[in-house]
């Protein structure tokens, strides 16, 4: 549940700020984390269309969906696992697009190697590792539930 709260708020607050404040990097009293993160990937400060699009979708769709997943887990809703699976796939897709577009454009968007590894690699690694683990777990839970349901139907015939 902590992951869903963290990632949902990160998407809505940090990425939402980036998407909906087009000149954050020019503000003298701007949001420190957004300004700092642009040192690890200058595409943020340059308002790269691909990054704005990925972050916009993430902020508007995935952020609220993460909060819904948090609610679904806490209240044991039947859609909890399918929702977590869908969000995790979305996070993996967004992260893949983010890294692949950088690679195709030369992967030289960091101000130095410390920021590259700390922000660009380190800060984004969680959105590869954790959604992968959650997706696998949810896949197994969903498949297990379908198998149990199929066995019950077979026995009742």
C-alpha positions in Angstrom: 0.0 0.0 0.0 2.9 2.3 0.7 4.1 2.0 -2.9 0.7 2.9 -4.3 0.5 6.0 -2.0 4.0 7.1 -2.9 3.8 6.5 -6.7 0.3 8.0 -6.9 1.3 11.2 -5.1 4.6 11.4 -7.0 2.7 11.1 -10.3 0.1 13.7 -9.4 2.3 16.2 -7.6 5.7 16.1 -9.1 4.8 15.1 -12.6 1.6 17.0 -12.6 3.6 20.1 -11.6 6.0 19.5 -14.5 3.2 19.0 -17.0 0.9 21.9 -15.9 3.7 24.4 -15.1 5.4 24.9 -18.4 8.0 27.3 -17.2 8.9 25.7 -13.9 12.6 25.8 -14.7 12.5 29.6 -15.1 10.8 30.3 -11.7 13.2 31.7 -9.1 11.1 30.1 -6.4 10.1 27.0 -8.4 9.5 23.6 -7.1 13.0 22.4 -5.9 12.6 18.7 -6.8 11.4 19.4 -10.3 14.2 21.8 -10.9 16.7 19.4 -9.4 15.4 16.5 -11.4 15.9 18.4 -14.7 19.7 18.3 -14.0 19.4 14.5 -14.4 17.4 14.8 -17.6 17.4 18.2 -19.4 14.5 17.1 -21.5 12.4 18.3 -18.6 13.7 21.8 -18.8 13.6 21.7 -22.6 9.9 20.7 -22.5 10.5 17.7 -24.8 7.2 16.7 -26.3 7.7 13.0 -25.6 8.5 13.5 -22.0 5.6 16.0 -21.5 3.3 13.4 -23.1 4.4 10.5 -21.0 4.4 12.5 -17.8 1.0 14.0 -18.7 -0.6 10.6 -19.1 1.1 9.4 -16.0 0.0 12.4 -13.9 -3.6 12.5 -15.1 -4.4 8.7 -15.4 -1.9 6.7 -13.4 -1.7 9.0 -10.4 -5.4 8.8 -9.6 -5.5 5.1 -10.5 -2.7 4.5 -7.9 -4.8 6.2 -5.3 -7.8 4.0 -6.4 -5.5 0.9 -6.1 -4.7 2.0 -2.6 -8.4 2.2 -1.7 -9.1 -1.1 -3.4 -6.4 -2.9 -1.4 -7.5 -1.3 1.8 -11.1 -2.2 1.3 -10.4 -5.6 -0.3 -12.3 -4.8 -3.5 -12.6 -7.6 -6.1 -10.9 -5.4 -8.8 -7.8 -4.8 -6.7 -5.4 -7.2 -8.6 -6.6 -6.4 -12.1 -6.2 -2.7 -11.3 -2.7 -3.1 -9.9 -1.8 -5.2 -12.9 -3.0 -2.6 -15.3 -1.3 0.3 -13.6 1.9 -1.7 -13.3 1.9 -2.4 -17.1 1.2 1.3 -17.7 4.2 2.3 -15.5 6.4 -0.2 -17.2 5.3 1.0 -20.7 5.8 4.7 -19.7 9.3 4.0 -18.3 10.2 2.0 -21.4 9.2 4.9 -23.6 11.0 7.3 -21.4 14.3 5.3 -21.6 14.0 4.3 -25.2 13.4 7.8 -26.5 16.4 9.0 -24.5 18.6 6.2 -26.0 17.4 7.0 -29.5 18.2 10.7 -29.1 21.7 10.0 -27.8 21.2 9.6 -24.0 23.1 12.8 -23.3 20.6 14.8 -21.3 22.3 14.9 -17.9 24.5 17.8 -16.6 27.0 15.3 -15.2 27.5 11.6 -14.4 26.4 12.0 -10.7 23.0 13.4 -11.8 22.8 10.8 -14.5 23.1 7.9 -12.2 21.4 9.4 -9.2 18.3 10.9 -10.9 18.0 9.4 -14.3 18.9 5.8 -13.5 18.4 5.7 -9.7 15.1 7.6 -9.4 13.6 5.7 -12.3 14.7 2.2 -11.3 11.9 1.9 -8.8 9.4 2.2 -11.7 10.9 -0.8 -13.3 11.6 -3.1 -10.4 8.5 -2.5 -8.2 5.8 -2.6 -11.0 7.5 -5.8 -12.4 7.2 -7.5 -9.0 3.6 -6.3 -8.6 2.6 -7.3 -12.1 4.0 -10.8 -11.6 2.3 -11.1 -8.2 -1.1 -9.9 -9.6 -0.7 -12.2 -12.7 -0.3 -15.2 -10.3 -3.2 -14.2 -8.1 -5.6 -13.6 -11.1 -4.5 -16.9 -12.8 -4.9 -18.7 -9.5 -8.4 -17.3 -8.9 -9.5 -18.3 -12.5 -8.1 -21.8 -12.0 -10.0 -22.2 -8.7 -13.2 -20.9 -10.4 -12.7 -23.3 -13.3 -12.2 -26.3 -11.0 -15.4 -25.4 -9.1 -17.4 -25.3 -12.3 -15.9 -28.6 -13.5 -16.8 -30.3 -10.2 -20.4 -29.0 -10.2 -21.1 -30.5 -13.6 
